[in-house]
Amino acid sequence: MPTTELVKLYGAAWSVYVRIVRLALEEKQVKHDLVEVDVFAETGVPNEHLTRHPFGRIPAFQHGDFHLYETGAIVRYIDDAFPGCKLQPTSPKARAKVNQIVGILDAYAYRTLVWDIYVERVVSARQGRLANEETIAAALPRAAVCLSELTRLSDDQGFLIGGSVTLADLYAAPIFAYFMRAPEAVSLMEGCEKLIYWWQRFAIRDSMSRTQP
Ligand SMILES: N[C@@H](CCC(=O)N[C@@H](CS)C(=O)NCC(=O)O)C(=O)O
């Protein structure tokens, strides 16, 4: 597939998973269009989107006539199919650690840090509803495990793993962009100096400003 074929990403700029893919495209300098899809529309997930993503989630991805969904598959395809910086290390151990961090963020940190803490504390206040304190309280110990594991597994060469940007950074950054706005982040991040240092550097990358929701 020629790399010049049109790249389209279907989703919404607020979505953590859409931003992960947009970050990959920005870091690899791949030209693309973001086509807005509202999966929370009152009338339900638009029918044409269900043909791209039968589970009704975002993002969905198109490169020429090649279609994909699932963020993990999309970002690895982008890394393999397009020239530019490599988002996955070649050393087996570093690559495994990148995949381990991606797995932790996907399976545990996304729901805990974004939905159970950020949305429940920050978005609920913006919407004028009371936060569900039980949801937040139950999330705190899970959040602490996520953060201490990310701290333990990460290097301190400026990126989570190694000396250049990887999928681990691209998965973590959109999650931290929301979580760090919750007041709970202040005490939860105590003792996570490596992560704080990483976030201070990563948050100001060009790809982050270009994908701001
Ligand atoms: N496993 C999917 C997860 C994608 C996902 O959960 N996307 C969220 C937005 S960040 C979504 O579509 N939510 C709509 C819903 O839950 O109905 C992936 O890796 O792409």
The ligand as an SDF file (V2000), in Angstrom:
LIG
                    3D

 20 19  0  0  0  0  0  0  0  0999 V2000
  -10.5860   -1.4110   22.5200 N   0  0  0  0  0  0  0  0  0  0  0  0
  -10.8830   -0.1500   21.8670 C   0  0  0  0  0  0  0  0  0  0  0  0
  -11.3960    0.8420   22.9020 C   0  0  0  0  0  0  0  0  0  0  0  0
  -11.8590    2.1390   22.2630 C   0  0  0  0  0  0  0  0  0  0  0  0
  -12.7910    2.9260   23.2000 C   0  0  0  0  0  0  0  0  0  0  0  0
  -13.1950    2.4380   24.2690 O   0  0  0  0  0  0  0  0  0  0  0  0
  -13.1340    4.1260   22.7730 N   0  0  0  0  0  0  0  0  0  0  0  0
  -14.0720    4.9290   23.5370 C   0  0  0  0  0  0  0  0  0  0  0  0
  -13.7460    6.4020   23.4360 C   0  0  0  0  0  0  0  0  0  0  0  0
  -12.2230    6.7950   24.2290 S   0  0  0  0  0  0  0  0  0  0  0  0
  -15.4750    4.7260   22.9700 C   0  0  0  0  0  0  0  0  0  0  0  0
  -15.6160    4.4800   21.8020 O   0  0  0  0  0  0  0  0  0  0  0  0
  -16.4910    4.8070   23.8220 N   0  0  0  0  0  0  0  0  0  0  0  0
  -17.8600    4.6750   23.3890 C   0  0  0  0  0  0  0  0  0  0  0  0
  -18.6370    3.7180   24.2470 C   0  0  0  0  0  0  0  0  0  0  0  0
  -18.1120    3.2530   25.2750 O   0  0  0  0  0  0  0  0  0  0  0  0
  -19.7890    3.4310   23.8800 O   0  0  0  0  0  0  0  0  0  0  0  0
   -9.6280    0.3630   21.1660 C   0  0  0  0  0  0  0  0  0  0  0  0
   -8.5150    0.0070   21.6130 O   0  0  0  0  0  0  0  0  0  0  0  0
   -9.7230    1.0780   20.1610 O   0  0  0  0  0  0  0  0  0  0  0  0
  1  2  1  0
  2  3  1  0
  2 18  1  0
  3  4  1  0
  4  5  1  0
  5  6  2  0
  5  7  1  0
  7  8  1  0
  8  9  1  0
  8 11  1  0
  9 10  1  0
 11 12  2  0
 11 13  1  0
 13 14  1  0
 14 15  1  0
 15 16  2  0
 15 17  1  0
 18 19  2  0
 18 20  1  0
M  END
$$$$
